[in-house]
Amino acid sequence: MMMKRISLLLVLLLSLAGTGQAQSWEWGLEGGVELSRFKASKGLMSQENRVGWFLGGKIKTGLPLPNLAVDASLLYNQNKMTYTKSGKERDKKLHMFVIPLNLRYDYELQKNFGIYLATGPQWNWLIGNSDIGGMGELRHSFFDWNVGGGFNILKHVQVGFNYNIPLGKMGEVNNVDLEGRSWNFRFGYWF
């Protein structure tokens, strides 16, 4: 049911973008750091924040409403989780493709300086092994919801932050649902 709603939102936003300001398509690059916290239950997963990174391409198009746009990215994301097995802490590297789709509101405060707010779904696809030390598995795809904002500088530079809220489980460890939440600090350049 959630997937159908998100797909309907995607179709609606893209159809609005197509009827609006077709000349306002922009593309760029985006990268940043991610602070993640993975949680299953006490003793199974480390509660510490883990630092990862992401990098990829991005597009944006205006909507037929003032200051509104849709942006989407295709990002490679690398992070790690720490779990406890047989009394020892072990690390698992996570490699993913991430596709956030955001509805954004841009507001220019001065000639070359503005702010933006963004929110929308994010699809995450795990690359490689999904096994967590024989104790469970990660799902090969899962969803988050992004909420964030930041600054537009000199019309080309974007600096912002995002908070990712899980929309379902990321996997299971010893029959307990696993979820991950993260803060992202983003740096982008529009060409």
C-alpha positions, 0 to 999 in steps of 0.5 A: 500500500505504501509503495502504491502511494509513493508511486502515485506521488512520483507520477503526480510530481513528474507530470506537474513538472512536465506541464510547467517550466520545461526550460528550467531543467538543471543538473548537477553533482551532489556529495556529502557525509552521513551520520547513521544509527542502526538499531535492532534491540539492546546488545545486538547492534551498536547504538553509536553513530557511524560516518559514511559518505555519498556521491552522485548526480542530480536533476531539478525542474520547476513546477508551475507554482511559484518557488516549487520544484522537484529534484531527484538524485542517483547516489552511491552511498557507503556506510558501515554498521557494527554488530555483536556476535559471540561477544565480539564487535564486528563491522559490515560495510554497506554499499547502496544506490540511493534515489531521493525524490524531493518536492522543494521550496526555494526562496531567494533572500538576496540576489545570490543567496537563498534558502530551500526546504525539501521533503520526499521519499528515498529508495535504497538498493543494497549492492552485494552481500546482505548477510549480517554475520549469520544472524540475519539479513538486510533487505535488498531494497527499502524506503526512507522519507527525507526532510531537510533544507539548506542554502543556495549560494551564488545560484550554483552552490547548494549546502544543506542537511537531511534527516532520513526517517525509515518507512519500514524495516531495513532487515532482521537480526535474530528475528528482530526488525532492524532500522536505520536513521541518518543525518546527511550533510549535503554539498551540491553544484548546479551546472 
